[in-house]
Amino acid sequence: METGFLIIAGITAVGAIAAMSLRNLVHCALCLTVAFAGLAALYLRLGAQFVGFAQILVYIGAVAILIVFAILLTRSNETESEAGRGRGKWSSLASVGVAFLVFSVLSISVLSGSMANRTAQDLPDISVKEIGLQLMTGYVLPLEVIALLLTAALIGAVLIAMPEKSAANGDAQTRVAHRSPTEAGEKLNDL
């Protein structure tokens, strides 16, 4: 095996394992971002440019950042109870066992199937540039609608999670309210 592949695979595996095993949610999200970046690097090494760049844009640029924002906006100061910590060891062992079982079954089914014995076909001559040109010429409207929808969803999430100031007993107290989307829309209209 190539040294570059082993380094990228190691970084990806370490990032994924750290994302599952760390206790701090922000650190888990950042390790998940490292695992996504490792997968993107593997795709790019395999010659799948579009999938690699889509991995970077969608998973690193959108999903991982959305997870970090969600954690930071909804963070509470509650600590984990002592009773829940004892069960974590057994559930971790059970999770590893189930993951190994699923991986074994999938490996056997893939290796025994007809797809494993097929020869590689010639790759089409489609580049990322051609896909980008097609997106920017033929699919501009759906692309812009998706961008507006994602922007509206992000603004709505911030408004719902934003602390609300309430006047109780004459002084202003800040509290996080669980507002419905209609209440968030009313707040947006007030701005």
C-alpha positions as a Markdown table, in Angstrom:
| # | Residue | x | y | z |
|---|---|---|---|---|
| 1 | Met | 0.0 | 0.0 | 0.0 |
| 2 | Glu | 1.1 | 3.6 | -0.6 |
| 3 | Thr | 2.4 | 5.7 | 2.3 |
| 4 | Gly | 0.0 | 8.6 | 1.5 |
| 5 | Phe | -3.0 | 6.3 | 1.6 |
| 6 | Leu | -1.9 | 4.9 | 5.0 |
| 7 | Ile | -1.4 | 8.4 | 6.4 |
| 8 | Ile | -4.8 | 9.6 | 5.2 |
| 9 | Ala | -6.5 | 6.4 | 6.3 |
| 10 | Gly | -4.9 | 6.7 | 9.8 |
| 11 | Ile | -6.0 | 10.3 | 10.2 |
| 12 | Thr | -9.5 | 9.5 | 9.1 |
| 13 | Ala | -9.7 | 6.5 | 11.5 |
| 14 | Val | -8.3 | 8.5 | 14.4 |
| 15 | Gly | -10.7 | 11.3 | 13.8 |
| 16 | Ala | -13.7 | 9.0 | 13.6 |
| 17 | Ile | -12.7 | 7.1 | 16.8 |
| 18 | Ala | -12.1 | 10.3 | 18.6 |
| 19 | Ala | -15.5 | 11.7 | 17.5 |
| 20 | Met | -17.1 | 8.6 | 19.1 |
| 21 | Ser | -15.1 | 8.4 | 22.3 |
| 22 | Leu | -14.6 | 12.0 | 23.5 |
| 23 | Arg | -16.9 | 13.4 | 26.1 |
| 24 | Asn | -16.8 | 17.1 | 25.0 |
| 25 | Leu | -19.4 | 17.6 | 22.2 |
| 26 | Val | -17.4 | 20.4 | 20.6 |
| 27 | His | -14.3 | 18.3 | 20.4 |
| 28 | Cys | -16.4 | 15.4 | 19.0 |
| 29 | Ala | -17.7 | 17.7 | 16.3 |
| 30 | Leu | -14.3 | 18.9 | 15.4 |
| 31 | Cys | -12.9 | 15.4 | 15.2 |
| 32 | Leu | -15.8 | 14.5 | 13.0 |
| 33 | Thr | -14.7 | 17.3 | 10.7 |
| 34 | Val | -11.2 | 15.8 | 10.6 |
| 35 | Ala | -12.8 | 12.4 | 9.6 |
| 36 | Phe | -14.8 | 14.1 | 6.9 |
| 37 | Ala | -11.6 | 15.8 | 5.6 |
| 38 | Gly | -9.8 | 12.5 | 5.6 |
| 39 | Leu | -12.6 | 11.0 | 3.5 |
| 40 | Ala | -12.4 | 13.9 | 1.1 |
| 41 | Ala | -8.7 | 13.4 | 0.7 |
| 42 | Leu | -9.2 | 9.7 | 0.0 |
| 43 | Tyr | -11.8 | 10.5 | -2.7 |
| 44 | Leu | -9.4 | 13.0 | -4.3 |
| 45 | Arg | -6.6 | 10.4 | -4.2 |
| 46 | Leu | -8.9 | 7.9 | -6.0 |
| 47 | Gly | -9.5 | 10.4 | -8.8 |
| 48 | Ala | -13.2 | 11.2 | -7.8 |
| 49 | Gln | -12.8 | 14.9 | -7.9 |
| 50 | Phe | -16.5 | 15.8 | -7.8 |
| 51 | Val | -17.2 | 13.5 | -4.8 |
| 52 | Gly | -14.1 | 14.8 | -3.0 |
| 53 | Phe | -15.0 | 18.5 | -3.5 |
| 54 | Ala | -18.7 | 17.8 | -2.7 |
| 55 | Gln | -17.5 | 16.1 | 0.6 |
| 56 | Ile | -15.5 | 19.2 | 1.4 |
| 57 | Leu | -18.4 | 21.6 | 0.6 |
| 58 | Val | -21.3 | 19.7 | 1.9 |
| 59 | Tyr | -20.0 | 17.8 | 4.9 |
| 60 | Ile | -17.1 | 20.0 | 6.1 |
| 61 | Gly | -18.5 | 23.3 | 5.0 |
| 62 | Ala | -22.1 | 22.8 | 5.9 |
| 63 | Val | -22.9 | 19.8 | 8.1 |
| 64 | Ala | -19.9 | 20.0 | 10.5 |
| 65 | Ile | -20.3 | 23.7 | 10.9 |
| 66 | Leu | -24.0 | 23.3 | 11.5 |
| 67 | Ile | -23.3 | 20.7 | 14.2 |
| 68 | Val | -20.8 | 23.0 | 15.9 |
| 69 | Phe | -23.4 | 25.9 | 15.8 |
| 70 | Ala | -26.2 | 23.7 | 17.1 |
| 71 | Ile | -24.0 | 22.5 | 20.0 |
| 72 | Leu | -22.9 | 26.1 | 20.8 |
| 73 | Leu | -26.4 | 27.5 | 20.6 |
| 74 | Thr | -28.1 | 24.8 | 22.6 |
| 75 | Arg | -25.4 | 24.2 | 25.1 |
| 76 | Ser | -26.5 | 23.7 | 28.7 |
| 77 | Asn | -24.4 | 23.4 | 31.9 |
| 78 | Glu | -26.0 | 20.1 | 33.0 |
| 79 | Thr | -23.4 | 17.4 | 33.8 |
| 80 | Glu | -23.8 | 13.7 | 33.2 |
| 81 | Ser | -25.1 | 11.7 | 36.2 |
| 82 | Glu | -22.9 | 9.1 | 37.9 |
| 83 | Ala | -25.5 | 6.4 | 37.2 |
| 84 | Gly | -25.2 | 6.9 | 33.4 |
| 85 | Arg | -21.4 | 6.6 | 33.4 |
| 86 | Gly | -21.4 | 3.0 | 34.6 |
| 87 | Arg | -23.5 | 1.8 | 31.8 |
| 88 | Gly | -21.3 | 3.5 | 29.2 |
| 89 | Lys | -18.7 | 0.7 | 29.4 |
| 90 | Trp | -21.2 | -2.0 | 28.6 |
| 91 | Ser | -22.9 | -0.1 | 25.9 |
| 92 | Ser | -19.5 | 0.7 | 24.3 |
| 93 | Leu | -18.6 | -3.0 | 24.3 |
| 94 | Ala | -22.0 | -3.9 | 22.9 |
| 95 | Ser | -21.6 | -1.2 | 20.2 |
| 96 | Val | -18.2 | -2.4 | 19.2 |
| 97 | Gly | -19.5 | -6.0 | 19.0 |
| 98 | Val | -22.5 | -5.0 | 16.8 |
| 99 | Ala | -20.3 | -2.8 | 14.6 |
| 100 | Phe | -17.9 | -5.8 | 14.1 |
| 101 | Leu | -20.8 | -8.1 | 13.3 |
| 102 | Val | -22.3 | -5.7 | 10.8 |
| 103 | Phe | -18.8 | -5.1 | 9.2 |
| 104 | Ser | -18.2 | -8.9 | 8.9 |
| 105 | Val | -21.6 | -9.6 | 7.3 |
| 106 | Leu | -21.2 | -6.7 | 4.8 |
| 107 | Ser | -17.6 | -7.7 | 4.0 |
| 108 | Ile | -18.6 | -11.3 | 3.3 |
| 109 | Ser | -21.5 | -10.3 | 1.2 |
| 110 | Val | -19.5 | -7.8 | -0.9 |
| 111 | Leu | -16.6 | -10.2 | -1.4 |
| 112 | Ser | -18.8 | -13.1 | -2.4 |
| 113 | Gly | -20.9 | -11.1 | -4.8 |
| 114 | Ser | -20.6 | -10.7 | -8.5 |
| 115 | Met | -19.4 | -7.1 | -8.3 |
| 116 | Ala | -16.0 | -8.1 | -6.7 |
| 117 | Asn | -15.1 | -10.2 | -9.8 |
| 118 | Arg | -15.9 | -7.5 | -12.4 |
| 119 | Thr | -13.2 | -5.7 | -14.3 |
| 120 | Ala | -12.8 | -2.0 | -14.1 |
| 121 | Gln | -14.5 | 0.0 | -16.8 |
| 122 | Asp | -13.1 | 3.1 | -18.5 |
| 123 | Leu | -13.9 | 6.3 | -16.6 |
| 124 | Pro | -16.0 | 8.9 | -18.4 |
| 125 | Asp | -14.3 | 12.1 | -19.3 |
| 126 | Ile | -16.4 | 14.3 | -17.1 |
| 127 | Ser | -14.5 | 16.8 | -15.0 |
| 128 | Val | -15.5 | 19.0 | -12.1 |
| 129 | Lys | -15.3 | 22.0 | -14.5 |
| 130 | Glu | -18.0 | 20.5 | -16.7 |
| 131 | Ile | -20.2 | 19.7 | -13.7 |
| 132 | Gly | -19.8 | 23.3 | -12.5 |
| 133 | Leu | -20.6 | 24.7 | -15.9 |
| 134 | Gln | -23.8 | 22.6 | -16.0 |
| 135 | Leu | -24.8 | 23.8 | -12.4 |
| 136 | Met | -24.2 | 27.4 | -13.3 |
| 137 | Thr | -26.0 | 27.3 | -16.6 |
| 138 | Gly | -28.8 | 24.8 | -16.6 |
| 139 | Tyr | -29.5 | 24.5 | -12.9 |
| 140 | Val | -29.0 | 28.1 | -11.6 |
| 141 | Leu | -32.6 | 28.5 | -10.3 |
| 142 | Pro | -32.7 | 25.3 | -8.2 |
| 143 | Leu | -29.2 | 26.1 | -6.8 |
| 144 | Glu | -30.3 | 29.6 | -5.7 |
| 145 | Val | -33.6 | 28.2 | -4.2 |
| 146 | Ile | -31.6 | 25.8 | -2.1 |
| 147 | Ala | -29.2 | 28.6 | -1.0 |
| 148 | Leu | -32.1 | 30.7 | 0.1 |
| 149 | Leu | -33.8 | 27.8 | 1.9 |
| 150 | Leu | -30.6 | 27.0 | 3.8 |
| 151 | Thr | -30.1 | 30.7 | 4.7 |
| 152 | Ala | -33.7 | 30.9 | 6.0 |
| 153 | Ala | -33.3 | 27.7 | 8.0 |
| 154 | Leu | -30.1 | 29.1 | 9.6 |
| 155 | Ile | -31.8 | 32.4 | 10.5 |
| 156 | Gly | -34.7 | 30.5 | 11.9 |
| 157 | Ala | -32.5 | 28.3 | 14.1 |
| 158 | Val | -30.7 | 31.3 | 15.4 |
| 159 | Leu | -34.0 | 33.1 | 16.3 |
| 160 | Ile | -35.4 | 30.0 | 18.0 |
| 161 | Ala | -32.2 | 29.5 | 20.1 |
| 162 | Met | -31.6 | 33.2 | 20.8 |
| 163 | Pro | -32.0 | 34.1 | 24.5 |
| 164 | Glu | -35.2 | 36.0 | 25.3 |
| 165 | Lys | -35.2 | 38.9 | 27.8 |
| 166 | Ser | -38.1 | 38.9 | 30.1 |
| 167 | Ala | -39.0 | 41.4 | 32.8 |
| 168 | Ala | -39.7 | 39.5 | 35.9 |
| 169 | Asn | -39.9 | 41.4 | 39.2 |
| 170 | Gly | -38.7 | 44.6 | 37.6 |
| 171 | Asp | -35.3 | 43.3 | 36.5 |
| 172 | Ala | -34.3 | 41.9 | 33.2 |
| 173 | Gln | -33.5 | 38.2 | 33.3 |
| 174 | Thr | -32.1 | 36.3 | 30.3 |
| 175 | Arg | -33.5 | 32.9 | 29.6 |
| 176 | Val | -33.5 | 30.5 | 26.7 |
| 177 | Ala | -37.1 | 30.0 | 25.6 |
| 178 | His | -38.4 | 27.2 | 23.6 |
| 179 | Arg | -40.3 | 29.1 | 21.0 |
| 180 | Ser | -42.4 | 27.7 | 18.2 |
| 181 | Pro | -41.5 | 28.7 | 14.6 |
| 182 | Thr | -44.5 | 31.0 | 14.6 |
| 183 | Glu | -43.3 | 32.9 | 17.6 |
| 184 | Ala | -39.8 | 33.1 | 16.0 |
| 185 | Gly | -41.5 | 34.5 | 12.8 |
| 186 | Glu | -43.3 | 37.1 | 15.0 |
| 187 | Lys | -40.0 | 38.1 | 16.5 |
| 188 | Leu | -38.5 | 38.4 | 13.1 |
| 189 | Asn | -41.3 | 40.7 | 12.1 |
| 190 | Asp | -40.7 | 42.9 | 15.2 |
| 191 | Leu | -37.1 | 43.4 | 14.1 |
